[in-house]
Amino acid sequence: MAALLAFWQVHAPVLSVLLPSLTAVAMLLLGDHDGPSAQGGGHADAARLARRRALSLASATLGLLLALALVARADSGELMVYEVGDWPAPFGIVLVVDRLAALMVLLTQAVALPVLGYACGGWDTRGRHFHAIFHFQLMGLNGAFLTGDLFNLFVFFEVLLIASYVLLLHGQGRERLRMGVHYVVLNLAASALFLIGVAMLYSVTGTLNMADMAGKVGQLQGAELRLAQAAALILLVVFGLKAALVPLYFWLPGAYAAASAPVAALFAVMTKVGVYAIVRVHWVIFGLDAGAATLTAQPWLLPAALLTSVLGVLGALAAHSLARLVAYLTVASVGTIVAGVALFTPATLSAALYYTLHSTVVIAGLFLFVELAAAQRGSVGDRLQPAPAVREPVLLGVMMLFGAASAAGLPPLPGFLGKVMLLQSSAGLPAQPWVWTVVLAVGFLTLIGLARAGVVMFWHVEPAQPAPSAGSSARLLAAPWAFMVLTVALAVGAAPVKAYTDAAARQLTDKAGYATAVLARQGGPAVPTTRPYDGRVPAAAAQEEGR
């Protein structure tokens, strides 16, 4: 036990990347010879499928336990740095676990386990190597959250994107193929821009380590400064595409609506990778005390976030299917989260992090609900038009009511708490009127859109025989119920969760502490401690101070 504990103490950061990677390799070695007809095959095929499912679920469960341990350790204030190959930063690649990274890994694993359980209800047999690709996706997600190196962030982006290309097409179908082509082309273009932005930053700073880069960006002047600012805006475009910010959100509704239910539910985490990258680059590197490059993205980020929320909820109101409605709500929630990030205060960032937890869990649960409801509406599926009554109106009605109330921000659910936190934290800032107007209006319109969908599905029914029940499987029902339990837990445990997100936001502003921990073997360069941000545009603030 002592040896195991010592191993954990040393290698904790890398285990969340290695575990899904090794699981995926093991899945490939086990083979996938039974293919889409596994459930109807012989005893050997059924046994092989059962072994794959058991291994996959065991790995996801262990990953969740590891993530919980990371959060507990990070909550002590310890900043864990893992030097890959024992090469010190900034020359070697490092994985860094702070409160934010640990929280995002936990969110990923908490979504992945119920989704994987749902997929084991039959979706994993509709294509080849589902479990292997699923764990490669987890590897990319966890690696993106844990890396302390900007180029390695690109590498893990590519890992999770390649896995997502396959998952999006899982189950096949013409619509999935059509949306998959759009998705792949756009992300390949974004990857090229990502490389260009990273190369530009490396050319002026001579480093790819984010802690080292944060210290050097503040010293740039002249042409080098302008090149770094251009690179920052290029990366904002890249991360804005990943996060589905205006005007780069148009790919998401069609892609998420076309994906299978478990894949769309897992993809609820995907947009958060883009948001996380914005936080890492534009808070840590181009945040406060970055010299003349301070808050380079601030004039663009907040308007884009608020407009994203508005267009997202309008898209939800205009949606003709429940899957597209939920997909547009994903866009709207991203706008709300990024609005908190774009205000550049620890209080608003903390509120945005809490709302990130809520929105990811609720959206994932709603995507699973869409398929359960569609399966009981006959040939109409999830289209918002009259259909035969569902066989389980109470069960599905409770699920939809719960998800709608939380997504719209009704008390006492965490959607309400997250929006109240954001409104309170933005009070007194110059952007307060815009933020309050958009957040409240989007919440009201979300409620209208979901109420319209509920009326069509449960009240406007045709006088016909109900469709066969397809939502009574305990395995399928367990996943949406798990997300409902997580939602309730976020509300009940709002105080400790908020205390954690407060500490995470404060830790992000401590650039000197971050640099010292990451670059300890190099002596830790001097990085100024961040001052509180008053919400003014940096240039205007500097002019007033000069007077």
C-alpha positions as CSV (number, residue, x, y, z in Angstrom):
1,M,0.0,0.0,0.0
2,A,2.8,2.4,0.9
3,A,4.5,1.7,-2.5
4,L,1.2,2.3,-4.3
5,L,0.7,5.6,-2.4
6,A,4.2,6.7,-3.3
7,F,3.6,5.8,-6.9
8,W,0.4,7.9,-6.9
9,Q,2.2,10.9,-5.3
10,V,4.8,10.9,-8.1
11,H,2.8,10.0,-11.1
12,A,-0.7,11.3,-10.4
13,P,-0.9,13.9,-13.2
14,V,0.0,11.5,-16.0
15,L,-2.2,8.6,-14.9
16,S,-5.4,10.4,-16.2
17,V,-3.8,10.4,-19.6
18,L,-2.2,7.0,-19.5
19,L,-5.3,5.1,-18.3
20,P,-7.6,5.8,-21.2
21,S,-4.7,5.5,-23.6
22,L,-3.7,2.0,-22.4
23,T,-7.4,1.0,-22.2
24,A,-7.9,2.0,-25.9
25,V,-4.8,-0.1,-26.9
26,A,-6.1,-3.0,-24.9
27,M,-9.5,-2.7,-26.7
28,L,-7.7,-2.8,-30.0
29,L,-5.8,-5.9,-29.0
30,L,-9.0,-7.6,-27.9
31,G,-10.3,-7.1,-31.3
32,D,-13.8,-6.2,-32.6
33,H,-14.5,-9.1,-34.9
34,D,-18.2,-9.4,-34.1
35,G,-19.0,-5.9,-35.5
36,P,-22.5,-4.4,-35.7
37,S,-24.3,-7.7,-35.3
38,A,-22.7,-8.6,-32.0
39,Q,-25.9,-8.7,-30.0
40,G,-27.4,-11.2,-32.3
41,G,-24.3,-13.4,-32.6
42,G,-23.3,-16.5,-30.9
43,H,-22.1,-17.1,-27.3
44,A,-18.5,-16.4,-28.2
45,D,-19.4,-13.0,-29.7
46,A,-21.6,-12.2,-26.7
47,A,-18.8,-13.1,-24.3
48,R,-16.3,-11.0,-26.2
49,L,-18.6,-8.1,-26.2
50,A,-19.3,-8.5,-22.4
51,R,-15.5,-8.5,-21.7
52,R,-15.0,-5.3,-23.7
53,R,-17.8,-3.6,-22.0
54,A,-16.6,-4.7,-18.5
55,L,-13.0,-3.5,-19.2
56,S,-14.3,-0.2,-20.7
57,L,-16.6,0.5,-17.8
58,A,-14.0,-0.5,-15.2
59,S,-11.5,1.9,-16.8
60,A,-14.0,4.8,-16.8
61,T,-14.8,4.1,-13.2
62,L,-11.1,4.0,-12.2
63,G,-10.6,7.2,-14.2
64,L,-13.4,8.9,-12.2
65,L,-11.8,7.8,-8.9
66,L,-8.4,9.2,-10.1
67,A,-10.1,12.5,-11.0
68,L,-11.7,12.7,-7.6
69,A,-8.3,12.1,-6.0
70,L,-6.8,14.8,-8.2
71,V,-9.4,17.3,-7.2
72,A,-8.9,16.5,-3.5
73,R,-5.2,17.0,-3.8
74,A,-5.5,20.2,-5.9
75,D,-8.0,21.6,-3.4
76,S,-5.2,21.7,-0.8
77,G,-3.5,24.4,-2.9
78,E,-0.8,22.1,-4.2
79,L,0.2,22.7,-7.8
80,M,1.4,19.4,-9.2
81,V,4.0,19.5,-12.0
82,Y,4.9,16.3,-13.9
83,E,8.1,16.5,-16.0
84,V,7.8,14.0,-18.8
85,G,11.1,12.2,-19.3
86,D,12.4,14.1,-16.3
87,W,13.3,17.1,-18.6
88,P,12.8,20.4,-16.7
89,A,10.5,23.1,-18.1
90,P,10.7,25.1,-20.3
91,F,12.8,22.6,-22.3
92,G,10.8,19.5,-21.6
93,I,7.1,18.8,-21.7
94,V,5.2,19.2,-18.4
95,L,1.8,18.3,-17.2
96,V,0.4,20.7,-14.6
97,V,-2.5,20.0,-12.2
98,D,-4.0,23.1,-10.6
99,R,-7.5,23.4,-9.3
100,L,-9.0,24.3,-12.8
101,A,-7.3,21.4,-14.6
102,A,-8.3,18.9,-11.9
103,L,-11.9,20.2,-12.0
104,M,-12.1,19.8,-15.8
105,V,-10.7,16.3,-15.7
106,L,-13.3,15.4,-13.1
107,L,-16.1,16.9,-15.2
108,T,-14.9,14.8,-18.2
109,Q,-14.9,11.6,-16.3
110,A,-18.2,12.3,-14.5
111,V,-19.9,12.7,-18.0
112,A,-18.0,9.8,-19.6
113,L,-19.0,7.1,-17.2
114,P,-22.8,7.4,-17.5
115,V,-22.5,8.0,-21.2
116,L,-20.5,4.9,-21.6
117,G,-23.0,2.9,-19.6
118,Y,-25.7,4.2,-21.9
119,A,-23.7,3.2,-25.0
120,C,-23.4,-0.3,-23.6
121,G,-27.1,-0.6,-24.0
122,G,-26.6,-1.2,-27.7
123,W,-25.0,1.8,-29.4
124,D,-21.5,0.3,-29.0
125,T,-22.5,-2.5,-31.4
126,R,-23.5,-0.2,-34.3
127,G,-19.9,0.4,-35.5
128,R,-16.4,-0.9,-35.1
129,H,-14.1,-0.2,-32.2
130,F,-16.4,2.1,-30.3
131,H,-14.8,1.5,-26.9
132,A,-11.3,2.0,-28.2
133,I,-12.2,5.3,-29.9
134,F,-14.2,6.4,-26.8
135,H,-11.1,6.0,-24.6
136,F,-8.8,7.8,-27.1
137,Q,-11.3,10.7,-26.9
138,L,-10.9,10.7,-23.1
139,M,-7.1,10.6,-23.5
140,G,-7.3,13.7,-25.7
141,L,-9.7,15.6,-23.4
142,N,-7.7,14.8,-20.2
143,G,-4.4,15.6,-21.9
144,A,-5.7,19.0,-23.2
145,F,-6.8,19.9,-19.6
146,L,-3.5,18.8,-18.0
147,T,-0.8,20.0,-20.4
148,G,1.3,23.0,-19.5
149,D,2.8,23.3,-23.0
150,L,1.1,25.2,-25.8
151,F,2.3,22.8,-28.6
152,N,1.2,19.8,-26.5
153,L,-2.2,21.5,-26.2
154,F,-2.3,21.3,-30.0
155,V,-1.3,17.6,-30.0
156,F,-4.0,16.7,-27.5
157,F,-6.5,18.7,-29.5
158,E,-5.7,16.6,-32.5
159,V,-6.0,13.4,-30.6
160,L,-9.5,14.2,-29.3
161,L,-10.6,15.6,-32.7
162,I,-9.5,12.5,-34.6
163,A,-11.4,10.4,-32.2
164,S,-14.4,12.7,-32.4
165,Y,-14.4,12.4,-36.3
166,V,-14.9,8.6,-35.9
167,L,-17.4,8.9,-33.1
168,L,-19.5,11.4,-35.0
169,L,-19.8,8.9,-37.9
170,H,-20.5,6.0,-35.5
171,G,-23.7,4.2,-36.5
172,Q,-23.3,5.6,-40.1
173,G,-26.1,7.3,-41.9
174,R,-26.3,9.9,-44.7
175,E,-26.8,12.9,-42.4
176,R,-24.0,11.9,-40.1
177,L,-21.6,11.6,-43.1
178,R,-22.7,15.0,-44.5
179,M,-22.3,16.8,-41.2
180,G,-19.1,14.8,-40.5
181,V,-17.5,16.2,-43.7
182,H,-18.3,19.8,-42.6
183,Y,-17.0,19.1,-39.1
184,V,-13.7,17.6,-40.3
185,V,-13.0,20.3,-42.9
186,L,-13.6,23.1,-40.4
187,N,-11.5,21.5,-37.7
188,L,-8.6,20.9,-40.1
189,A,-8.7,24.5,-41.0
190,A,-8.7,25.5,-37.3
191,S,-5.8,23.1,-36.7
192,A,-3.7,24.9,-39.4
193,L,-4.5,28.2,-37.8
194,F,-3.5,26.8,-34.4
195,L,-0.1,25.8,-35.7
196,I,0.4,29.3,-37.3
197,G,-0.5,31.0,-34.0
198,V,1.8,28.7,-32.0
199,A,4.6,29.3,-34.4
200,M,4.2,33.1,-34.2
201,L,4.3,33.0,-30.4
202,Y,7.4,30.8,-30.4
203,S,9.1,33.1,-32.9
204,V,8.9,36.1,-30.5
205,T,9.2,34.3,-27.1
206,G,11.4,31.3,-27.8
207,T,9.3,29.0,-25.7
208,L,6.2,26.9,-25.8
209,N,5.8,26.4,-22.1
210,M,2.8,28.5,-21.0
211,A,4.3,29.6,-17.7
212,D,7.5,30.7,-19.3
213,M,5.6,32.4,-22.2
214,A,3.4,34.3,-19.7
215,G,6.6,35.9,-18.3
216,K,8.1,36.7,-21.7
217,V,5.0,38.2,-23.4
218,G,4.9,41.0,-20.9
219,Q,8.4,42.1,-22.0
220,L,7.7,42.4,-25.7
221,Q,7.7,45.7,-27.5
222,G,7.5,47.0,-31.1
223,A,7.1,44.5,-33.9
224,E,7.4,41.5,-31.6
225,L,4.6,42.8,-29.5
226,R,2.3,43.2,-32.5
227,L,3.2,39.8,-33.8
228,A,2.3,38.3,-30.4
229,Q,-1.0,40.1,-30.3
230,A,-1.8,38.9,-33.8
231,A,-1.0,35.4,-32.7
232,A,-3.3,35.8,-29.6
233,L,-6.2,36.8,-31.9
234,I,-5.5,33.9,-34.3
235,L,-5.7,31.5,-31.3
236,L,-8.9,33.2,-30.2
237,V,-10.4,32.3,-33.6
238,V,-9.2,28.7,-33.2
239,F,-10.6,28.3,-29.7
240,G,-13.7,30.2,-30.6
241,L,-14.4,27.6,-33.3
242,K,-13.8,24.8,-30.9
243,A,-16.1,26.5,-28.3
244,A,-18.7,27.4,-30.9
245,L,-18.6,31.2,-30.4
246,V,-20.1,33.6,-32.9
247,P,-19.5,33.7,-35.8
248,L,-18.0,30.2,-35.7
249,Y,-20.8,28.3,-34.1
250,F,-22.7,27.3,-37.2
251,W,-21.2,23.8,-37.4
252,L,-22.3,22.7,-34.0
253,P,-26.2,22.3,-34.2
254,G,-26.1,20.1,-37.3
255,A,-23.2,18.0,-36.1
256,Y,-24.5,17.4,-32.6
257,A,-28.0,16.7,-33.8
258,A,-26.7,14.2,-36.3
259,A,-24.5,12.3,-33.8
260,S,-25.8,9.3,-31.9
261,A,-27.1,10.1,-28.4
262,P,-24.1,9.0,-26.3
263,V,-21.7,10.7,-28.7
264,A,-23.6,14.0,-28.5
265,A,-23.7,13.7,-24.8
266,L,-19.9,13.2,-24.6
267,F,-19.5,16.1,-27.0
268,A,-21.1,18.3,-24.4
269,V,-17.5,18.4,-22.9
270,M,-15.9,19.2,-26.3
271,T,-17.0,22.9,-26.4
272,K,-15.6,23.3,-22.9
273,V,-12.1,22.4,-24.2
274,G,-12.3,25.5,-26.3
275,V,-13.4,27.6,-23.4
276,Y,-10.7,26.1,-21.2
277,A,-8.1,27.0,-23.9
278,I,-9.4,30.6,-24.0
279,V,-8.9,30.8,-20.2
280,R,-5.4,29.3,-20.3
281,V,-4.1,31.5,-23.1
282,H,-6.0,34.8,-22.5
283,W,-6.0,34.7,-18.7
284,V,-2.5,33.2,-18.0
285,I,-0.5,34.4,-21.0
286,F,-2.4,37.5,-22.3
287,G,-4.2,38.3,-19.1
288,L,-3.5,41.0,-16.6
289,D,0.0,42.2,-16.1
290,A,1.0,41.1,-19.6
291,G,2.6,44.5,-20.4
292,A,1.3,46.1,-23.5
293,A,-0.3,42.8,-24.5
294,T,-2.6,42.9,-21.5
295,L,-6.2,41.6,-22.3
296,T,-5.6,41.6,-26.1
297,A,-8.8,39.6,-26.6
298,Q,-11.0,41.6,-24.2
299,P,-12.6,44.0,-26.7
300,W,-13.7,41.1,-28.9
301,L,-14.5,38.3,-26.4
302,L,-17.4,39.8,-24.4
303,P,-19.4,41.0,-27.4
304,A,-18.9,37.6,-29.1
305,A,-20.0,35.8,-25.9
306,L,-23.2,37.8,-25.5
307,L,-24.1,37.5,-29.1
308,T,-23.5,33.8,-29.0
309,S,-26.0,33.4,-26.2
310,V,-28.6,35.4,-28.0
311,L,-28.2,33.6,-31.4
312,G,-28.1,30.3,-29.6
313,V,-31.4,30.7,-27.9
314,L,-33.0,32.1,-31.0
315,G,-31.8,29.0,-32.8
316,A,-33.4,26.9,-30.1
317,L,-36.7,28.8,-30.6
318,A,-36.6,28.1,-34.3
319,A,-35.6,24.5,-34.1
320,H,-37.8,21.9,-35.7
321,S,-36.4,18.9,-33.8
322,L,-35.6,18.3,-30.2
323,A,-32.0,17.3,-30.9
324,R,-31.3,20.6,-32.7
325,L,-33.0,22.5,-29.9
326,V,-30.6,21.0,-27.3
327,A,-27.7,21.6,-29.7
328,Y,-28.6,25.3,-29.9
329,L,-28.9,25.4,-26.1
330,T,-25.3,24.2,-26.0
331,V,-24.3,27.2,-28.0
332,A,-26.3,29.5,-25.7
333,S,-24.7,28.0,-22.6
334,V,-21.2,28.5,-24.1
335,G,-22.0,32.2,-24.6
336,T,-23.0,32.6,-20.9
337,I,-19.9,30.8,-19.7
338,V,-17.5,32.9,-21.9
339,A,-19.3,36.1,-20.8
340,G,-18.0,35.3,-17.3
341,V,-14.6,34.6,-18.6
342,A,-14.5,37.8,-20.7
343,L,-15.2,40.1,-17.8
344,F,-11.7,39.1,-16.5
345,T,-12.4,39.2,-12.7
346,P,-11.9,36.2,-10.4
347,A,-15.5,36.5,-9.2
348,T,-17.0,36.3,-12.7
349,L,-14.6,33.5,-13.7
350,S,-15.6,31.5,-10.6
351,A,-19.3,31.9,-11.6
352,A,-18.5,30.8,-15.1
353,L,-16.8,27.7,-13.8
354,Y,-19.8,26.8,-11.7
355,Y,-22.1,27.3,-14.6
356,T,-19.8,25.2,-16.8
357,L,-20.3,22.2,-14.5
358,H,-24.1,22.7,-14.5
359,S,-24.5,23.3,-18.3
360,T,-22.3,20.3,-19.3
361,V,-24.2,17.9,-17.0
362,V,-27.6,19.1,-18.1
363,I,-26.9,19.2,-21.8
364,A,-25.4,15.7,-21.7
365,G,-28.6,14.4,-19.9
366,L,-30.8,16.2,-22.4
367,F,-29.1,14.6,-25.4
368,L,-29.8,11.1,-23.9
369,F,-33.4,12.1,-23.1
370,V,-33.9,13.1,-26.8
371,E,-33.2,9.6,-28.0
372,L,-35.4,8.0,-25.2
373,A,-38.3,10.2,-26.2
374,A,-37.8,9.8,-29.9
375,A,-37.8,6.0,-29.6
376,Q,-41.4,6.2,-28.2
377,R,-42.8,8.6,-30.8
378,G,-42.7,6.2,-33.7
379,S,-41.7,7.4,-37.2
380,V,-41.9,11.1,-36.0
381,G,-38.8,10.6,-33.8
382,D,-37.6,13.8,-32.2
383,R,-39.3,16.2,-34.7
384,L,-41.4,18.8,-33.0
385,Q,-44.7,17.8,-34.5
386,P,-47.7,15.8,-33.2
387,A,-47.1,12.1,-32.8
388,P,-48.7,9.1,-31.0
389,A,-48.5,9.4,-27.2
390,V,-45.4,8.0,-25.6
391,R,-45.8,4.9,-23.4
392,E,-44.0,6.4,-20.4
393,P,-45.3,10.0,-20.3
394,V,-44.7,10.4,-16.5
395,L,-41.1,9.2,-16.7
396,L,-40.1,11.1,-19.8
397,G,-42.1,14.1,-18.6
398,V,-40.3,14.3,-15.3
399,M,-36.9,14.0,-17.1
400,M,-37.8,16.8,-19.6
401,L,-39.3,19.1,-16.9
402,F,-36.2,18.7,-14.7
403,G,-33.8,19.3,-17.6
404,A,-35.8,22.3,-18.9
405,A,-36.0,23.9,-15.4
406,S,-32.3,23.6,-14.9
407,A,-31.4,24.7,-18.4
408,A,-33.7,27.8,-18.1
409,G,-32.3,28.7,-14.7
410,L,-35.3,28.1,-12.5
411,P,-34.7,28.0,-8.7
412,P,-33.4,26.1,-6.8
413,L,-31.5,24.2,-9.5
414,P,-27.9,24.9,-10.3
415,G,-28.7,26.8,-13.5
416,F,-30.4,29.4,-11.4
417,L,-27.5,29.5,-8.9
418,G,-24.9,29.8,-11.6
419,K,-26.7,32.7,-13.3
420,V,-27.2,34.5,-9.9
421,M,-23.5,34.1,-9.3
422,L,-22.7,35.6,-12.7
423,L,-25.1,38.5,-12.2
424,Q,-23.8,39.3,-8.7
425,S,-20.2,39.1,-9.8
426,S,-20.7,41.4,-12.7
427,A,-22.5,44.1,-10.6
428,G,-20.6,47.4,-10.7
429,L,-18.6,46.5,-13.9
430,P,-19.1,48.7,-17.0
431,A,-20.6,45.8,-18.9
432,Q,-23.2,45.0,-16.2
433,P,-26.3,46.3,-18.1
434,W,-25.4,44.2,-21.2
435,V,-24.6,41.1,-19.2
436,W,-27.7,41.3,-17.0
437,T,-30.0,41.9,-20.0
438,V,-28.6,39.0,-22.1
439,V,-28.5,36.5,-19.3
440,L,-32.0,37.2,-18.1
441,A,-33.5,37.4,-21.6
442,V,-31.7,34.2,-22.7
443,G,-33.0,32.3,-19.6
444,F,-36.6,33.5,-20.3
445,L,-36.4,32.5,-24.0
446,T,-34.9,29.1,-23.1
447,L,-37.9,28.4,-20.9
448,I,-40.3,29.3,-23.7
449,G,-38.4,27.1,-26.2
450,L,-38.4,24.1,-24.0
451,A,-42.0,24.7,-22.9
452,R,-43.0,24.7,-26.6
453,A,-41.2,21.4,-27.2
454,G,-42.9,19.9,-24.1
455,V,-46.3,20.9,-25.2
456,V,-45.8,19.4,-28.7
457,M,-44.4,16.2,-27.3
458,F,-46.8,15.5,-24.5
459,W,-50.0,17.4,-25.3
460,H,-50.3,17.6,-29.1
461,V,-50.7,13.8,-29.6
462,E,-52.4,12.0,-32.4
463,P,-55.2,9.5,-31.7
464,A,-53.1,6.4,-32.5
465,Q,-51.6,3.4,-30.8
466,P,-48.6,4.5,-28.7
467,A,-45.2,3.4,-30.0
468,P,-43.6,0.4,-28.3
469,S,-41.7,1.3,-25.2
470,A,-38.1,1.8,-25.8
471,G,-37.1,3.6,-22.7
472,S,-37.7,1.0,-20.1
473,S,-34.3,-0.6,-20.1
474,A,-32.6,-0.1,-16.7
475,R,-29.2,0.4,-18.5
476,L,-30.6,3.2,-20.7
477,L,-32.4,4.9,-17.9
478,A,-29.5,4.8,-15.5
479,A,-27.5,7.4,-17.4
480,P,-30.1,10.2,-17.5
481,W,-30.9,9.5,-13.9
482,A,-27.2,9.8,-13.1
483,F,-27.1,13.2,-14.7
484,M,-30.2,14.3,-12.8
485,V,-28.5,13.2,-9.5
486,L,-25.3,15.1,-10.5
487,T,-27.5,18.2,-11.1
488,V,-29.1,17.9,-7.7
489,A,-25.7,17.4,-6.1
490,L,-24.5,20.7,-7.7
491,A,-27.4,22.5,-6.1
492,V,-27.1,20.8,-2.7
493,G,-23.3,21.2,-2.6
494,A,-23.3,24.7,-4.2
495,A,-21.4,26.2,-1.2
496,P,-18.3,23.9,-1.3
497,V,-18.3,23.8,-5.1
498,K,-18.4,27.6,-5.3
499,A,-15.6,27.8,-2.7
500,Y,-13.6,25.5,-4.9
501,T,-14.2,27.6,-8.1
502,D,-13.4,30.8,-6.1
503,A,-10.0,29.3,-5.2
504,A,-9.5,28.0,-8.8
505,A,-10.1,31.5,-10.2
506,R,-7.8,33.1,-7.6
507,Q,-5.1,30.5,-8.4
508,L,-5.3,31.4,-12.1
509,T,-4.5,35.1,-11.3
510,D,-1.4,34.1,-9.4
511,K,0.9,34.0,-12.4
512,A,4.0,34.3,-10.2
513,G,3.1,31.2,-8.2
514,Y,2.3,29.2,-11.3
515,A,5.6,30.2,-12.9
516,T,7.5,29.3,-9.8
517,A,6.0,25.9,-9.5
518,V,6.4,25.0,-13.2
519,L,9.9,26.5,-13.6
520,A,11.2,25.6,-10.2
521,R,14.3,23.8,-11.6
522,Q,15.1,26.9,-13.6
523,G,14.8,29.2,-10.7
524,G,11.4,30.5,-11.5
525,P,11.4,33.8,-13.4
526,A,10.0,36.9,-11.8
527,V,6.4,37.4,-12.9
528,P,4.3,40.3,-11.4
529,T,1.4,39.3,-9.2
530,T,-1.9,40.2,-10.9
531,R,-3.8,43.2,-9.7
532,P,-7.7,43.1,-9.4
533,Y,-9.3,44.1,-12.7
534,D,-11.9,46.9,-12.5
535,G,-13.6,46.2,-15.9
536,R,-12.2,49.1,-17.8
537,V,-10.5,48.7,-21.1
538,P,-6.7,48.6,-20.3
539,A,-5.7,51.4,-22.6
540,A,-8.4,53.7,-21.1
541,A,-7.3,52.8,-17.6
542,A,-3.7,53.5,-18.4
543,Q,-4.6,57.0,-19.8
544,E,-6.5,57.8,-16.6
545,E,-3.7,56.7,-14.4
546,G,-1.3,58.8,-16.5
547,R,-3.3,61.9,-15.8
